[in-house]
């Protein structure tokens, strides 16, 4: 009889322990799943202008013009444990006096978002302030960037496309791994308006950013160069090519990447 009572007591104790364990697990699940903003994982956020140079003045203000794109890249890094750690950060952006959009708006560490700003006519000769926000599980980061909108016209698009297309057949033949062919579709925009002698233009395909520059000089100094960046995995260009003389009809070749692209 005594042994039977001890067995019952032991079973009761085990049952109590099981109830406590189940309640604890349920509480942890509720805390982590139903209340995700209580303890969000922290992250850092960096905004990078494209291209990195040239800037204007000591405050390094990017220049833009009405109706043309100016591009900023956004990357994040996890800096603390908590809810949402390792998950995507939602990126949004606003600017008064411009149309703003975000490509790849949910990014994890190692991925890149693009913020596209297109100033409108009301912004001419003014300084725009772009506000970029990152949000994950209630933890937020905010960065602001000033953009100077100058009164300028884009008369380079046709010539820039000609310079770009001088490289495309060679890239298709010599670097097929890039997937750039005569069928690749591009959207273009002027870069660094107001800069003379060396012209700057940016083209975007679905996968690539192609930064085209060319030197307005007589041979043999009439070079043109392109820099390629994988849009959503890189913050700097990873390939660079040059035609040393356009009028000399020289063949493209690889060159060393400068730091500023």
C-alpha positions as CSV (number, residue, x, y, z in Angstrom):
1,X,0.0,0.0,0.0
2,X,2.8,2.4,1.0
3,X,4.7,1.6,-2.3
4,X,1.6,2.3,-4.3
5,X,1.2,5.7,-2.6
6,X,4.9,6.5,-3.3
7,X,4.4,5.6,-7.0
8,X,1.3,7.9,-7.2
9,X,3.3,10.7,-5.6
10,X,6.1,10.3,-8.0
11,X,3.8,10.3,-11.0
12,X,2.1,13.5,-9.6
13,X,5.5,15.1,-9.3
14,X,6.5,14.2,-12.9
15,X,3.1,15.5,-14.1
16,X,3.7,18.8,-12.3
17,X,7.2,19.1,-13.9
18,X,5.8,18.4,-17.3
19,X,3.1,21.0,-16.9
20,X,5.8,23.6,-15.9
21,X,8.0,22.7,-18.9
22,X,5.1,22.9,-21.3
23,X,4.0,26.2,-19.8
24,X,7.6,27.6,-20.1
25,X,7.9,26.5,-23.7
26,X,4.5,28.0,-24.6
27,X,5.5,31.2,-22.9
28,X,8.8,31.4,-24.9
29,X,6.9,30.7,-28.1
30,X,4.3,33.4,-27.3
31,X,7.1,35.9,-26.5
32,X,9.1,35.3,-29.7
33,X,6.2,34.8,-32.1
34,X,3.3,37.0,-30.9
35,X,5.3,39.9,-29.5
36,X,8.1,40.3,-32.0
37,X,8.7,44.0,-31.3
38,X,9.5,43.5,-27.6
39,X,13.2,42.6,-28.2
40,X,14.2,43.4,-31.8
41,X,17.6,42.6,-33.2
42,X,19.6,45.7,-33.9
43,X,21.2,46.5,-37.3
44,X,23.4,49.2,-38.9
45,X,22.5,50.8,-42.2
46,X,24.8,52.5,-44.7
47,X,23.9,54.7,-47.7
48,X,26.3,54.9,-50.6
49,X,26.0,57.3,-53.6
50,X,26.5,56.1,-57.1
51,X,29.1,56.9,-58.3
52,X,31.1,57.6,-55.2
53,X,32.7,60.7,-56.8
54,X,32.9,63.5,-57.8
55,X,31.0,65.4,-55.1
56,X,30.7,69.1,-54.5
57,X,32.3,71.0,-51.7
58,X,33.3,70.0,-48.2
59,X,29.9,68.5,-47.5
60,X,30.2,66.1,-50.5
61,X,26.7,66.8,-51.9
62,X,25.7,64.7,-55.0
63,X,24.5,66.6,-58.0
64,X,21.4,65.9,-60.0
65,X,19.1,67.4,-62.6
66,X,15.4,67.5,-63.3
67,X,14.0,64.3,-64.8
68,X,17.1,62.3,-64.4
69,X,17.9,59.5,-61.9
70,X,20.3,59.8,-59.1
71,X,21.0,56.5,-57.4
72,X,21.9,55.5,-53.8
73,X,22.7,52.1,-52.5
74,X,21.6,50.8,-49.1
75,X,23.2,47.9,-47.2
76,X,22.6,46.6,-43.6
77,X,24.6,44.6,-41.1
78,X,23.3,42.8,-38.0
79,X,24.7,44.3,-34.8
80,X,22.8,42.6,-32.0
81,X,20.8,39.5,-31.1
82,X,17.0,39.5,-30.8
83,X,13.8,39.0,-32.7
84,X,14.3,39.3,-36.5
85,X,18.1,38.6,-36.4
86,X,19.2,37.5,-39.9
87,X,15.9,38.4,-41.5
88,X,15.3,41.1,-44.1
89,X,15.2,44.8,-43.3
90,X,12.5,46.8,-45.0
91,X,13.8,49.9,-46.8
92,X,11.7,52.9,-47.6
93,X,12.6,56.5,-48.8
94,X,11.0,59.9,-49.3
95,X,12.0,63.3,-50.6
96,X,9.9,66.4,-51.2
97,X,10.2,67.7,-54.8
98,X,11.2,64.3,-56.3
99,X,9.8,60.9,-57.3
100,X,11.4,58.3,-55.2
101,X,11.4,54.5,-55.6
102,X,13.2,51.6,-54.0
103,X,14.4,48.5,-55.9
104,X,14.9,45.4,-53.9
105,X,13.2,47.0,-50.8
106,X,13.7,44.1,-48.4
107,X,17.4,43.2,-47.8
108,X,19.5,41.0,-45.6
109,X,23.2,41.5,-44.9
110,X,25.1,41.0,-48.1
111,X,22.2,42.3,-50.3
112,X,21.8,45.7,-51.8
113,X,18.8,48.0,-52.2
114,X,18.7,50.8,-54.7
115,X,17.0,54.1,-54.0
116,X,16.1,56.0,-57.2
117,X,15.5,59.8,-56.9
118,X,14.1,61.7,-59.9
119,X,13.9,65.5,-59.1
120,X,10.9,67.4,-60.5
121,X,10.9,70.9,-62.0
122,X,10.1,72.6,-58.6
123,X,13.5,71.4,-57.3
124,X,15.7,73.3,-59.8
125,X,18.5,75.1,-58.2
126,X,17.5,73.8,-54.8
127,X,18.9,71.3,-52.2
128,X,16.7,68.2,-51.8
129,X,16.8,66.1,-48.6
130,X,16.4,62.4,-49.1
131,X,15.3,60.4,-46.1
132,X,16.0,56.7,-46.1
133,X,14.4,54.4,-43.4
134,X,15.2,50.9,-42.4
135,X,12.8,48.9,-40.2
136,X,12.8,45.4,-38.8
137,X,10.6,44.1,-36.0
138,X,10.2,47.6,-34.7
139,X,13.9,48.5,-34.7
140,X,14.5,51.5,-37.0
141,X,17.4,53.3,-38.6
142,X,17.3,56.6,-40.6
143,X,19.8,58.3,-42.8
144,X,19.4,61.6,-44.7
145,X,21.3,62.7,-47.8
146,X,21.3,66.2,-49.4
147,X,21.1,66.4,-53.2
148,X,21.8,69.6,-55.2
149,X,19.6,69.9,-58.3
150,X,21.2,72.1,-61.0
151,X,19.8,73.7,-64.1
152,X,21.2,71.4,-66.8
153,X,20.1,69.5,-69.9
154,X,20.9,66.0,-70.8
155,X,22.3,66.1,-74.4
156,X,24.6,63.1,-73.9
157,X,22.2,60.1,-74.0
158,X,22.6,59.3,-77.7
159,X,26.4,59.5,-77.6
160,X,26.6,57.6,-74.4
161,X,24.6,54.8,-75.9
162,X,27.1,54.7,-78.8
163,X,30.0,54.4,-76.4
164,X,28.2,51.6,-74.5
165,X,27.5,49.7,-77.6
166,X,31.2,49.7,-78.7
167,X,31.8,47.3,-75.8
168,X,28.7,45.1,-76.0
169,X,29.7,42.7,-78.9
170,X,33.2,42.3,-77.3
171,X,31.7,41.5,-73.9
172,X,29.3,39.0,-75.4
173,X,32.2,37.2,-77.1
174,X,34.9,37.5,-74.5
175,X,32.9,37.5,-71.2
176,X,29.7,35.5,-71.9
177,X,29.5,34.8,-68.1
178,X,28.2,38.4,-67.7
179,X,25.2,37.7,-69.8
180,X,25.5,41.1,-71.7
181,X,24.5,40.8,-75.3
182,X,23.0,43.0,-78.1
183,X,19.6,41.9,-76.7
184,X,20.2,43.4,-73.3
185,X,17.8,46.3,-72.6
186,X,19.1,49.4,-70.8
187,X,17.7,52.4,-69.0
188,X,20.1,55.4,-69.1
189,X,20.6,58.5,-66.9
190,X,23.2,61.3,-66.8
191,X,25.7,61.2,-64.0
192,X,27.5,64.2,-62.5
193,X,25.8,66.9,-64.7
194,X,27.9,70.0,-65.2
195,X,31.2,68.0,-65.5
196,X,33.0,68.8,-68.8
197,X,35.9,67.2,-70.7
198,X,35.2,63.7,-69.2
199,X,31.6,62.7,-69.8
200,X,29.7,60.5,-67.4
201,X,26.6,58.4,-68.0
202,X,25.0,55.4,-66.2
203,X,23.0,52.5,-67.8
204,X,20.9,49.9,-66.0
205,X,19.9,46.5,-67.2
206,X,18.0,44.0,-65.1
207,X,21.2,42.7,-63.6
208,X,23.9,45.2,-64.2
209,X,24.8,48.8,-63.7
210,X,27.1,50.0,-66.5
211,X,28.9,53.3,-65.7
212,X,30.2,54.8,-69.0
213,X,32.9,57.6,-69.2
214,X,34.7,59.0,-72.2
215,X,37.3,61.7,-72.8
216,X,36.4,64.4,-75.2
217,X,39.9,64.8,-76.8
218,X,41.6,64.0,-80.1
219,X,43.4,60.7,-80.7
220,X,45.2,59.1,-79.0
221,X,43.6,60.5,-75.9
222,X,40.0,59.8,-77.0
223,X,39.4,56.9,-74.6
224,X,36.2,55.5,-73.3
225,X,35.7,53.2,-70.2
226,X,33.0,51.2,-68.6
227,X,32.6,49.9,-65.1
228,X,30.2,47.1,-64.3
229,X,28.4,46.5,-60.9
230,X,26.0,43.6,-60.1
231,X,23.0,45.6,-59.0
232,X,21.8,43.8,-56.0
233,X,24.9,42.1,-54.6
234,X,27.6,44.7,-55.0
235,X,28.2,48.3,-53.8
236,X,31.1,48.9,-56.1
237,X,32.0,47.9,-59.6
238,X,33.7,44.5,-60.0
239,X,34.7,44.8,-63.7
240,X,36.4,47.5,-65.8
241,X,37.1,47.8,-69.5
242,X,38.6,50.4,-71.8
243,X,38.9,51.3,-75.4
244,X,42.1,53.4,-75.5
245,X,41.2,55.3,-78.7
246,X,37.7,55.5,-80.1
247,X,38.6,57.0,-83.4
248,X,41.5,54.6,-83.6
249,X,38.9,51.8,-83.3
250,X,41.0,49.9,-80.8
251,X,39.6,46.8,-79.2
252,X,38.3,46.8,-75.6
253,X,40.5,45.4,-72.9
254,X,40.4,44.9,-69.1
255,X,41.8,47.6,-66.8
256,X,42.3,47.9,-63.1
257,X,39.4,49.2,-61.1
258,X,39.7,52.6,-59.5
259,X,38.6,53.0,-55.9
260,X,35.8,55.5,-56.7
261,X,33.7,53.2,-58.7
